[in-house]
Amino acid sequence: MRSGATWARMAPEGQGHAVRLGIRLQLLFALGALLVLAFVPLFFAVANLTRATMVGARASSARAIGRAIAGHVAAARASRSAPELSPLLEAQLGPDGASAIGVYDAAGALVDRAGEPEAAAALPASVEAGAEVLRTVRTARGGAVLVVVPEHAREPAPRAEAPPDAAPARPPQVGSVAVLVPTDPSTVPAAPLVRIVALYTGVVALALLVFAYIAMTRLVVRPVDALSEAARRVAGGARDLEAPRAGARELAELGASLAHMTGRLRADEESLRAKIAEVERYAADLKSAQERLVRSERLASVGRLAAGLAHEIGNPIAAILGFQELLLAGGLTPDEEREFLERMKRETERIHKILRDLLDFARPAARGAGDAAEEPSGSVAEALEDVVSLVSPQRAFRAVELVRDVAPDVPPVQLSHGRLVQVLLNLLLNAADAVPRAGGRVWVRASRAAGGGARIEVEDNGPGIAEAVRETLFEPFITTKEVGEGTGLGLAVCRGLVEAAGGAIGVEAGAEGGARFVVQLPGAAG
C-alpha cells in the first residue's frame, strides 16, 4: 500500500516530531467511539431487559409449579396417611422445582413439611384456613415464591362394593398445602444469553469497523493518495496533473478541478515567463538607451570643455611659436636659449595636462563601455579634485570664485568615480553659466549624511530657479538657458545616475538668492 495510506503521518520538516494521524485512522477512531456510545448502553439495556424478563418468567413458572405441586399433594392427602405422604413430598423437591413443601390441617396449623432446612424455615408456622396465599418471600439463599393452596372437603368418589374383609375407607382430610419455589436471579440462566448478546454486539461492531476501513481505503484514502502523488509530481516539474478517476464522485470532481487549475496555472506561468522575458528585454533596451544617453551627455560635456579650452591652449601655443622663432633667428646667449627652452617646456606640460584631463574624462564615452570597468564606489574628494582640474582652465571659471569645503569623514559612495565626476562636472558647469560675470561665486560642500552616506551641495549666487520650473527641472529637455545653449539633458542624466545608485538629487533656494543643488548618495557597501 502507498505511503499515503499509512496509519500515521509524520509532521512536515521543521514542525517538530509530533505524529499526525491519517484521515482513515481518525475516522475509524470516531466511528469506534460512536459505536461504543451506541452499543454499550444498548448492551446493558438488553442484558437488564433479558435478565428481568427471565426473572419474571421464572416467577410465573414458580407460581404455576407451586399450584401444580399443591394440587397434587392435596389430592394425595385424600388417599394416604401422613407417613405415606412424606415420600411423596420428598419426591416433589428438586433444583428446578420446589425447595420446600408444608402441609397444614383444617385449622391452618403446620403438620408436616419437607425440604432443605434453610428453605423449610421460610414456611409459615400457620396459615389462614381456607385462604389462598401467593407472595414473594426472602430465604437464606435468595428470593422465592410462596404458594398456599387451601383444600376443601369433598365427597369421595363412588367405588365398587368393597369385599367383606376390606378395611374401611378413610375420611377425607381437609387443610392447606404451601409450596416454596425459588426465584433467585442466580437460578435464572440469563448469563449465557447475555454473553451471546455481548458476542453479537462485538462482532457487529468489529464488522462495521472493518467494513468502514475497507470502504474508506477504496473510496477516500487511495484516491487522495493518488491525488497527492500527482500534486507532488507537478511540484517536481511535471506539466500536467493526472487526477485519479476512481473513488467517490466528490473526489473525482476535486481531481478534475485541480487538474484544470494546474493547467490554468501552467498557462499563466508561461504567460508570466513571456512577460518577464519581455520586461527584461525592455529593461535591457532601456539600460542601453540610458547608457547611450549618458555617453552622449558626457560627449556634450567634452564638447563644452573643449570649446572652453580653445583659448586656454591657444595662448601657450602662441608663446611656444614665439620662442621657436627667437631660437631660429639666433644671436642668443646660451643662458637665454636655455631659459626659452624651459619656458617652452612649461607651456607644453601645461597643454599636456589640460588635454590629459580632458581625455581621461572623455575616455569612457569614447570607449562606449560606460563605467563597467570602474570600481562600483567612488571618493567624493577625489572626484571633486578631478572636476576642479577640468574646469579651472575654462574661461567661464576665470572670473568665478570656487569655494570647496569637503569634510574629512565623508565616506565612499555607491557611485563609480567616472559617474560621480560627470554629475559634479555638470552641476559646476551649470553653476558657472548661472553666476554673474563679475563677482560670481560657487560653493561645493561635502559632508557625511545623518543616516550614512554623503551629502553634496553645489550652490551659486546667480539669479536662482523659478518656482514654476523646479518641479520639472530634472525632466528631459527642460532647460533654463537660452535656445541653442543647452540640450536639457544634463540634469536628467544626473538624476538617472544618482537614483540608479540609490540616491536622490534635488534643488532648493540658496542662501544668497541663487540655486543650491543637493545630492544624497548612499555609502559604499563593505
ABEGO torsion letter per residue (X at the ends): XBAAABABBBBBBGAEABBBBBAAAAAAAAAAAAAAAAAAAAAAAAAAAAAAAAAAAAAAAAAAAAAAAAAAAAAAAAABBAAAAAAAAAAABEAABBABBBBBBAAGBBABBBEBAAAAAABBABBBBGBBBBBBBBBAAEBBBBBBBBBBBBBBBBBBBBBAABBBBBBBBBEBBBBBBBABAAABBAAAAAAAAAAAAAAAAAAAAAAAAAAAAAAAAAAAAAAAAAAAAAAAGBABBBBBABEBAAAAAAAAAAAAAAAAAAAAAAAAAAAAAAAAAAAAAAAAAAAAAAAAAAAAAAAAAAAAAAAAAAAAAAAAAAAAAAAAAEGBBAAAAAAAAAAAAAAAAAAAAAAAAAAAAAAAAAAGAEAAABBABBBAAAAAAAAAAAAAABAAAAABBBBBBBBAABBBBBBBAAAAAAAAAAAAAAAAAABBABGBBBBBBBBBBAAEEBBBBBBBABAEBBAAAAAAAABBGBBABBBGABAGAAAAAAAAAAAAAGBBBBBBBBAAGBBBBBBBBBBBBX
